[in-house]
Amino acid sequence: MKQIKFFLLCILCLFILCSCEDDNNTIFSTENSIDLFAMDTYMRIKVYGEDTDNVLNSVKSEIITLDNLFNVNNAESDIYNINSHCGDKIKVNVDTINLINKSIEISKETNGALDISIYPIVKEWGFTTGEYKIPDDNTINQLLQYVDFNKIKVEGDRVCIPKNSAIDLGSVAKGYTGDKISSILKENGIKSALIDLGGNIQTIGVKPNGDLWSVAVKNPTDTENYICILKVSDKAVITSGNYERYFTDENGKRYCHIMDTSTGRPAENGLISVTVIGDSGVECDALSTSLYVMGTEKAVEYCNAHKDIDAIFVTEDMKIMITENIKNSIQMLNGYIYEVI
Amino acid sequence: MKKNKKKYIFYICLIAVIIVCVICIIIQSISGQVGKQAVVKVDGETVCIIDLNKNQTVYINGSNNIKLEIICENNSIYVNHSDCPDKICEQKGKISSTNQNIICLPAKTVIEIIGNESSRGDIDAAA
């Protein structure tokens, strides 16, 4: 009898040992992924299910199509066409119309903190070419007169911008693309997926093992480390930070690519990173930029007035503030603590 | 006699179970060691896999005719030189943990360390 017990114990040990393998091996559906460079970033889309090659090919085509429509430097794109024919009513694709309309809507809601007509300023600072420079006050003031989202006219499938103006959808394009990818995946029966468009994260369902997705928020002062983890499902998690694209002058001062639409200079209003969590990628994308531009005081005020917005703010002095709703889905890391606004 | 036979079968089974257990442990430990590799992808296509256990210099032809000199030493990897205009890949410095990557956007090149043990724990993505 003792021997049988011992034998059963051995079998149990063997079973435990085998089940100690990596969690990934317990996945009950097949993982498939694509990665590509588009929209000036590195993208990776991971899906779980059976026979997912076709749906991933559709996703890839959609990304390339949208990139070709929105890319401000592509002579074939809708945006290039609009910018190079100021004053003319230019016929564009329905996705371009949708995104411009959405951007104008959020610009109005945020009182111009987001403005897709900021492009002439961004270009002057060299963020489009990598040839960075600090423009003088006269140049900035002169260019600022062309920055006004109210002057972008959309009539049916045509868009018209004033002379000397230019638009860029860089602050909203990835969010919009994430939403389109999510729709394609869901329409094709995908129930679990992770969309990473250069740090713009969108999740579908939960992980194949039933757990919520763990999306970390980067530490803006050390992007290899994180300040917290968010446990989410079917959510977009999008951050705007001063670490994404910037240059430094001879004194080490950092100039980031997020422009303050009221000054024509990189936004320096107390925040170094804003993460927005929500159902819509395009709204999270637009709001993360808008709240960053608004700065600490106005962004907190805005979130208090719009209780449906879930956000994490990191200030210059590394104070972390979160909105009430995400208290239960956040797990702080590395000793950081948060304050609920 | 019957009792001895039972005993004999029991010991055979016991030895078999022990052997299987030992094999499992060996396989697991070996696969853990093999983990330190870096995959280099250009425009989504894998162009080479670099063994991090071996000190070496690898030259990659990225997109847009951009060449990268990648150095692997002491189980870490970095871009020593790139013809790209922004040099962000060079500035990234050395990486050595699983799932860490170096991205050169102009060259559409990604160098990513793969392996079983993730430095990011159970983190699925970072925003």
Interface residues (C-beta under 8 A of the other chain):
Chain A: Q3 F6 F7 C10 I11 C13 L14 L17 C18 C20 E21 D22 I34 D35 L36 F37 D40 T41 Y42 G130 L194 D196 G199 N200 I201 K207 W213 S214 V215 A216 V217 K218 E224 Y226 I229 V237 I238 T239 T275
Chain B: K7 F10 C13 L14 V17 I18 V20 C21 C24 I25 Q28 K41 D43 G44 S63 P85 D86 Q100 I103 L105 K108 V110 N116 R120 D122 I123 D124 A125 A126 A127
